[in-house]
Structures are given as C-alpha cells and as structure tokens.
Amino acid sequence: MRLDALAGNEALKRQLSAQEAGRGLSHAYLISGSAGSGKRTLARLLAAAFVCSGSGAVPCGACPGCRKVLGGIHPDVITIGDDGKGITVAQSRQIRADAYVRPNEAPRKVYIIQNAQTMNASAQNALLKLLEEGPAYAAFLLLTDNPAALLPTVRSRCEGLALSPVPRAEAEAWLIRRFPGKEPEEIRNAAAGCGGLLGRAVERLEGAQGDGAAAEAARILVALLAKGDELALAAYCVSLEKWDREALAALLDHSVALLRDALAFQAGAGQNVGPEERETARQAAELSRKTLLESAGVLEALRDAAEFHVGAGHLCGALSAGLGQAGG
Ligand SMILES: [Zn+2]
C-alpha cells in the first residue's frame, strides 16, 4: 500500500500493506489514537484504497476514485460524526439503512465514523449487526481517541489500528516535506512542541484553528494597530487569509474584546482579563478614543460579515483597509 502520507507508524503501515497484498483489507477497522495522531489521514488513505481503480499499489492517488476521496467528494465514502455534536441512534440506523443501498460508482461503500466514542450503547448496538453481517461491499472505519468507550462487542468486530506519536526526528522530516516554505526553526519548534502528534504541529504551522490561536492572533493584531504601523498591519492581515471563516470570526471577537478593554482602561475601569490581554489593552489605550471606537466598529461589521459566505480573502482585505482608515 502507499501510506506515506501518514507519518511514522511504520509497523502499522507494514501490517496493512501485508494484509492488503495477502487476504485483502478487513471490512471494519477501529482506528484509535490521540487528537492529531493521524486518524483521519489514515481513514482517508484506507477509504481511497477501497475505491481505487488504479494499477499498482493502492491508493494510487491519481485515479478518479482516489481524487474524489482525497477531495472529500466521493459519493460512496460517507463521513459522520465530524460535526462535534455526537452520533445519535438515529444516525446509526440511517447508516444501517443506507448500507443496503448499493454503491453509486465504486466497487465498495465506505463509512467513516468519526468520534465513534460519542455513540451511546443504543447507537452502537444499531451498528452491531451491520459490522457482523453487512453487505460484502460495505466497509467501516471507526475513529476514536477513546476505544474503551466502545462496547466490547463492537470492538471485537473491528480490527484495531492504534496510532502512535511520531518520534521527533521523523516528525521534523515529515513537516519539512509538508511545509517546504517554512523557516527551519519554525519547523523545529513545531516538531518539538507537538508531542509526536503531527496534527497539532500542522495546526500550529498553518497558523490557524483553535481559540488559543485566535486569542493570540487578536493580541498581535491589536498590538500592531496600537503601534500605528500600517504596513505591518496590512501584511499581518494578508497572512490571515488562509484561516477559515470560523477562525477569523473568533479572532474578530477577541479583537473587539481587546478594544473594549482598552476603552475601559482609558476610563480607569477595573478589568477582569488575563495578564497578556491587559498588556495589549494597555498599549491600545494609548490610541485615541475615536480610533478605538472606529476600529471596534470595523471589526464588529466584519464579524457580522463573517457569518455570511464572505471569503477569508475579502475579510482580510476589508480588515486591513478598515483598520488603516480608522481614526485617520
Ligand atoms: Zn486510485
């Protein structure tokens, strides 16, 4: 198999390759590991391998089937449990009904069940029969960071694939390939700080995701605004273009809160914020009240726009232009 998109985990990759070349892939896998350990990457590779029509090692990555899976648009690869809401018994029953409908275009139909630990006993039981004696074309990939939360009956019907953290040197080599344009030091820091969980390092290097990242970016943005360095501010806004809308909305929320803190600071009001926020708010408090109010207005308007389908590029452009003009 061609599994090099998954870092580390060499023994597991050898085991899967041998299995695929021998008796063939199993119809159900339980992929476990901490957040950032590569569960979704492995699930995507396996799903592509199931529907690949290329010759040679699977997944070939180039046939229409592989391309659709890797692009997340294959009609026979169904993902559930990725909306953060937990999987309900109704969803399990839906899978059970859907699995008996033959695949659209691929020889197989693949169900990727993320956060499988969020299924309660009824939801798991609804899947049990399917795992035991579902149609031959159906394959199931259950992903979890807590396999112990699954019923023993469910676990025993899946083959276990436990992902391990990746050693530092290997993590670094993988990150260099993935991010060829990044500074070596940035890569080294990300590899050192991720505890072998490359998903974390990727998040950090992509500079987005997570409320912590949004709060930190808001402090940078407001500090640049406070300095009045328009060029640096514009460059920073451009660097935010690769963030998704949700993350940008969080950043805008944090930025507005900082400007409100700065206004409270000017008014001599006590603040209920952490030391880092307080320092940024103190710097921003040196701006005029008018600038602070106008900047907050710009940020709030963009925050509203982020609710709609306004692209990140447009938001960042408007952010740069709006803050450049505020108070001017
Ligand atoms: Zn292929």
Residues whose N, C-alpha, C, O or C-beta is under 5 A from the ligand:
A	BS01	ZN	C52 S53 G54 P59 C60 G61 A62 C63 C66
